[in-house]
């Protein structure tokens, strides 16, 4: 079950000021790169938390990779929301921001977890790994922060996670 948009259902009953108030009243968390690993576990923990009562958005740059984990969490009685998001594309970030702003008025928690990882078996040259990693891990995360920063609610948080790959390969 995906999130129900309470505000839009009731929008005919409210004037614009009241609509904004209702949208701002519902909490929302965003976890980038949450289709597997740590991101998926963060989504699961937020959905089970008694301290955070709100919608939790899973994101993935490929919809097919994001839908399966949603179905898995739903089997455990959890109800995440899903939205495709490619943090390497500012237009994708802006579209997602507009969706969140129209539905919630802003964001309460943004957990930036999206990153590129490589296995030892992959034969991708180091310079290409570094280029792709910097584009996603650094520039993509920076763009997420720049675009969402003005819409962080007063009590909101931005959390930055890193896999350490970029630092380990490039700076040590």
VENQUIHU-V927471 format. One record per run of one state. SS is the DSSP state (H for helix, E for strand, C for the rest). FROM is the first residue (numbers start at 1). TO is the last residue. If there is no record, write none. Layout:
[[SS	FROM	TO] [SS	FROM	TO]]
//
This chain:
[[C	1	5] [H	6	9] [C	10	10] [H	11	13] [C	14	15] [H	16	25] [C	26	26] [E	27	31] [C	32	36] [H	37	48] [C	49	53] [E	54	60] [C	61	62] [H	63	75] [C	76	80] [E	81	84] [C	85	89] [H	90	104] [C	105	106] [E	107	112] [C	113	125] [H	126	149] [C	150	151] [E	152	160] [C	161	164] [H	165	171] [C	172	172]]
//
